[in-house]
Amino acid sequence: MISREQFYKRLNNLPAVIPSKTGKASYSEFRVINSTLHFKRNETGEYWDLDIDVLYSVYLRNDFINTTVVKEITGGRVNSPSVAILMAIGCLEQDGKRITN
């Protein structure tokens, strides 16, 4: 399992643009401020916020992660970007299996 510090470090080094798992959406303009990741959904131009500590908790607690798992924990609309972000930072495989190193 990567540490919280490593998790934050990876988030600070996200690529400029990342696709959703399905490729139907993409996200960009990532900024970490305190414990919040701010980003834009490119197709709509909307800016979203994601609680990093909640995302890290999803990563720690689940061997398998998909949008349904994220939704059960966050209850918000950040399900697809959460999965895409976990994949982009090397914490989640394409098939939803958690990567621990």
C-alpha positions in Angstrom: 0.0 0.0 0.0 1.4 3.4 -0.8 1.5 6.0 2.0 -0.8 9.0 2.2 2.3 11.2 1.4 3.1 9.1 -1.7 -0.6 9.4 -2.7 -0.5 13.2 -2.5 2.8 13.3 -4.4 1.3 11.3 -7.2 -1.7 13.6 -7.4 0.6 16.6 -7.7 2.2 14.9 -10.7 -0.9 14.0 -12.7 -0.7 14.3 -16.5 -2.2 17.4 -18.1 -5.2 15.5 -19.3 -6.5 12.1 -18.3 -9.3 10.1 -19.9 -12.2 8.4 -18.1 -12.0 4.6 -17.9 -14.5 4.4 -20.8 -12.9 7.2 -22.8 -16.2 9.1 -23.0 -14.9 12.0 -20.9 -11.6 13.6 -19.9 -10.3 15.7 -17.1 -7.6 18.4 -16.9 -6.4 21.5 -15.0 -5.6 19.6 -11.8 -4.6 21.5 -8.7 -4.1 20.2 -5.2 -5.1 22.8 -2.6 -4.9 21.5 1.0 -6.8 18.2 0.9 -8.9 19.0 -2.2 -8.1 18.1 -5.8 -9.7 20.7 -8.2 -10.1 19.8 -11.8 -12.1 20.4 -15.0 -14.3 18.0 -16.9 -13.4 18.9 -20.4 -16.6 18.0 -22.2 -18.8 20.3 -20.1 -16.3 22.8 -18.9 -17.4 22.3 -15.4 -15.0 22.5 -12.5 -15.2 19.8 -9.8 -13.7 19.2 -6.4 -12.6 15.9 -4.9 -11.7 15.3 -1.3 -8.3 13.6 -1.5 -8.6 12.0 1.9 -11.9 10.3 0.9 -10.2 9.1 -2.3 -7.3 7.7 -0.3 -9.7 6.0 2.0 -11.4 4.3 -1.0 -8.0 3.2 -2.2 -7.0 1.8 1.3 -10.3 0.0 2.0 -11.1 -1.7 -1.3 -9.2 -4.4 -3.3 -11.6 -3.8 -6.2 -12.7 -0.2 -7.1 -15.1 0.9 -9.7 -17.7 3.8 -10.0 -20.2 1.9 -7.9 -17.7 1.4 -5.0 -16.7 5.1 -5.2 -20.4 6.2 -5.2 -21.1 4.1 -2.1 -18.4 6.0 -0.2 -18.6 9.5 -1.6 -22.3 9.7 -2.5 -21.3 12.4 -5.0 -20.8 12.9 -8.7 -17.1 12.3 -8.6 -17.3 8.5 -9.3 -15.9 8.4 -12.9 -13.2 11.0 -12.3 -12.1 9.1 -9.1 -11.6 5.9 -11.0 -9.8 7.7 -13.8 -7.5 9.5 -11.3 -6.7 6.3 -9.4 -5.7 4.7 -12.7 -3.7 7.7 -13.8 -1.6 7.7 -10.6 -0.9 4.0 -10.8 -3.2 2.8 -7.9 -5.8 1.0 -10.0 -5.6 -1.4 -12.9 -7.9 -1.2 -15.9 -10.0 -4.1 -14.5 -10.5 -2.4 -11.2 -7.9 -4.2 -9.1 -6.1 -2.1 -6.6 -2.3 -1.7 -7.1 -0.5 -1.7 -3.8 2.9 -0.3 -4.8 
